[in-house]
Amino acid sequence: MALDPSRTPVLVGIGQSIEREAVTTAVALAARAAEAAFDDAPGLREKIQRLSLVAVSFSPVSLTPATEIVDALGLGDIAREATTPGGNSPQWLVNRACEQIAAGELETTILVGAEATRSMRLREPDRDFLQAATQDRSEEAGPQDVVVGNSIRGMYSTAELEANLIRPADVYPVFESALSTKLGHSIEESRNRIAAFYSRGTEVAVKNPFAWFSKVQSAAEIAEVTAVNRITAEPYTRCMNSFPNVDQGTALILTTLEIAQAAGLADQCIFPWSGANNGDLVPSERTDLGDTPALRAAAAATFKAAGVGLDDIDFIDLYSCFPVAVEISAAAIGLALDDSRGLTQTGFMSFFGGPGNNYNAHGIAAVALRLRESGRLGYATGNGGVLSKHSIGIFGNEPPSQPFVLADTSKEQEAIAASAIEVTLEASGEAKVDGGTVVYGRDGTPTAAPVIATLTDGRRVVAAANSEMLPDLVGRSLVGETVRVTGAHPPTYSI
């Protein structure tokens, strides 16, 4: 099928920014990245019709940050918008823009994002990034940017909220425990497995000029529990957590092949071939805590729409907020953790940096830059919430054989919704643990041990450990064991 250059989307401008010294803002970092993208794609500033901002969650912004960036860049009276929160947002924006360009509804757009969490902490030492992310601004008055994208609200049920299983740093280890049990690995074996592929991520980060850390770390260093590299929640050490205290930004310019050719930019065009979006259930409703059918469905649909397979992909960047997200993403496409192509083009969010919802934009940028140099195809994933929302894209340095396809995953989405397990807020009796973790304080003492378990009648329950039990749970996985659950709001368990 002959492609229509006026409806063939291309990624033609790439800009990234980083600030290690001065105090800055997310708006300034996004504008700086946009200027770099305009330098990368000269002649397109005047063509921009819309600026889309990935939601800034980890650092303070006004209710109109997209408008402030438009004004800072002098882009005039163009459309401006911001997304809902979610680490899938950059790829979701790419997928939507490509679909609109292919339909003739859009010609040129710039997608920007940034976090200035390091600067926020310098200005407000007592403020935590999670405080900024959970701040309720619904009652604030005044103009607001248009908001687009699916809400991330509802990624937890009342059961998770009442059991205080809400911090991603606690929830992802629960998923990890389920996956490790399927693999037959102990907590220590799981930690060592993760450290092996995370160490290879540090080797990638040192080569990326926009990575926050530039030190190669051995697997032993990442796995070893020390005063600096403490356990945060079994089996994760501090080095295995996303590092949010960064000042980083990106900008991606998408336009038509026709416009890029007219601007003399054909040689640097990267072609989005296909994409897909999908969502999963709240954690306690999921059939398998060590997997996500939504991600598998989106990945399969993206490959099918592009007409290619994993062996055709040269460069891969898997969303990496926590190790299990990488592991499940790799398993979804049959990718081995030690694959010679690697699992990241940035160095993972522990070492490249985890700028809130915007990390995936750096992953896309890194894949695209590699494709400008060599290879044929790249694959990038974005994940919002706690493996809740997924957006995936395949990119090529040559045009696809057919127009861009945003795959339809509606049937898979219906099946996922139908698979939800009933969850109860009160229980009495035995339950088999499907996933759990032990959470530790900064001083190394256990502070909580939440579990997601299945009662004998098939219902799920999210339970908290009795506080007197915590010392006995240190270094122990309860997955597969039977516990005694009792009470409500939340239920507690004993062994």
Rosetta blueprint (number, residue, H / E / L):
1 M L
2 A L
3 L L
4 D L
5 P H
6 S H
7 R H
8 T L
9 P E
10 V E
11 L E
12 V E
13 G E
14 I E
15 G E
16 Q E
17 S E
18 I E
19 E L
20 R L
21 E L
22 A L
23 V L
24 T L
25 T L
26 A H
27 V H
28 A H
29 L H
30 A H
31 A H
32 R H
33 A H
34 A H
35 E H
36 A H
37 A H
38 F H
39 D H
40 D H
41 A L
42 P L
43 G L
44 L L
45 R H
46 E H
47 K H
48 I L
49 Q L
50 R E
51 L E
52 S E
53 L E
54 V L
55 A L
56 V L
57 S L
58 F L
59 S L
60 P L
61 V L
62 S L
63 L L
64 T L
65 P H
66 A H
67 T H
68 E H
69 I H
70 V H
71 D H
72 A H
73 L H
74 G L
75 L L
76 G L
77 D L
78 I L
79 A E
80 R E
81 E E
82 A E
83 T E
84 T L
85 P L
86 G L
87 G L
88 N L
89 S H
90 P H
91 Q H
92 W H
93 L H
94 V H
95 N H
96 R H
97 A H
98 C H
99 E H
100 Q H
101 I H
102 A H
103 A L
104 G L
105 E L
106 L L
107 E L
108 T L
109 T E
110 I E
111 L E
112 V E
113 G E
114 A E
115 E E
116 A E
117 T H
118 R H
119 S H
120 M H
121 R H
122 L H
123 R H
124 E L
125 P L
126 D L
127 R L
128 D L
129 F H
130 L H
131 Q H
132 A H
133 A H
134 T L
135 Q L
136 D L
137 R L
138 S L
139 E L
140 E L
141 A L
142 G L
143 P L
144 Q L
145 D L
146 V E
147 V E
148 V E
149 G L
150 N L
151 S L
152 I L
153 R L
154 G L
155 M L
156 Y L
157 S L
158 T H
159 A H
160 E H
161 L H
162 E H
163 A L
164 N L
165 L L
166 I L
167 R L
168 P H
169 A H
170 D H
171 V H
172 Y H
173 P H
174 V H
175 F H
176 E H
177 S H
178 A H
179 L H
180 S H
181 T H
182 K H
183 L H
184 G L
185 H L
186 S L
187 I H
188 E H
189 E H
190 S H
191 R H
192 N H
193 R H
194 I H
195 A H
196 A H
197 F H
198 Y H
199 S H
200 R H
201 G H
202 T H
203 E H
204 V H
205 A H
206 V L
207 K L
208 N L
209 P L
210 F L
211 A L
212 W L
213 F L
214 S L
215 K L
216 V L
217 Q L
218 S L
219 A H
220 A H
221 E H
222 I H
223 A H
224 E L
225 V L
226 T L
227 A L
228 V L
229 N L
230 R L
231 I E
232 T E
233 A E
234 E L
235 P L
236 Y E
237 T E
238 R H
239 C H
240 M H
241 N L
242 S L
243 F L
244 P L
245 N L
246 V L
247 D E
248 Q E
249 G E
250 T E
251 A E
252 L E
253 I E
254 L E
255 T E
256 T E
257 L H
258 E H
259 I H
260 A H
261 Q H
262 A H
263 A L
264 G L
265 L L
266 A H
267 D H
268 Q H
269 C L
270 I E
271 F E
272 P E
273 W E
274 S E
275 G E
276 A E
277 N E
278 N E
279 G E
280 D L
281 L L
282 V L
283 P H
284 S H
285 E H
286 R L
287 T L
288 D L
289 L L
290 G L
291 D L
292 T L
293 P H
294 A H
295 L H
296 R H
297 A H
298 A H
299 A H
300 A H
301 A H
302 T H
303 F H
304 K H
305 A H
306 A H
307 G L
308 V L
309 G L
310 L H
311 D H
312 D H
313 I L
314 D L
315 F E
316 I E
317 D E
318 L L
319 Y L
320 S L
321 C L
322 F L
323 P H
324 V H
325 A H
326 V H
327 E H
328 I H
329 S H
330 A H
331 A H
332 A H
333 I L
334 G L
335 L L
336 A L
337 L L
338 D L
339 D L
340 S L
341 R L
342 G L
343 L L
344 T L
345 Q L
346 T L
347 G L
348 F L
349 M L
350 S L
351 F L
352 F L
353 G L
354 G L
355 P L
356 G H
357 N H
358 N H
359 Y H
360 N H
361 A H
362 H H
363 G H
364 I H
365 A H
366 A H
367 V H
368 A H
369 L H
370 R H
371 L H
372 R H
373 E H
374 S L
375 G L
376 R L
377 L E
378 G E
379 Y E
380 A E
381 T E
382 G E
383 N E
384 G E
385 G L
386 V L
387 L L
388 S L
389 K E
390 H E
391 S E
392 I E
393 G E
394 I E
395 F E
396 G E
397 N L
398 E L
399 P L
400 P L
401 S L
402 Q L
403 P L
404 F L
405 V E
406 L E
407 A L
408 D L
409 T L
410 S H
411 K H
412 E H
413 Q H
414 E H
415 A H
416 I H
417 A H
418 A H
419 S L
420 A L
421 I L
422 E L
423 V E
424 T L
425 L L
426 E E
427 A E
428 S E
429 G E
430 E E
431 A E
432 K E
433 V E
434 D E
435 G E
436 G E
437 T L
438 V L
439 V E
440 Y E
441 G L
442 R L
443 D L
444 G L
445 T L
446 P E
447 T E
448 A E
449 A L
450 P L
451 V E
452 I E
453 A E
454 T E
455 L E
456 T L
457 D L
458 G L
459 R L
460 R E
461 V E
462 V E
463 A E
464 A E
465 A E
466 N L
467 S H
468 E H
469 M H
470 L H
471 P H
472 D H
473 L H
474 V L
475 G L
476 R L
477 S L
478 L L
479 V L
480 G L
481 E L
482 T E
483 V E
484 R E
485 V E
486 T E
487 G E
488 A E
489 H L
490 P L
491 P L
492 T E
493 Y E
494 S E
495 I L
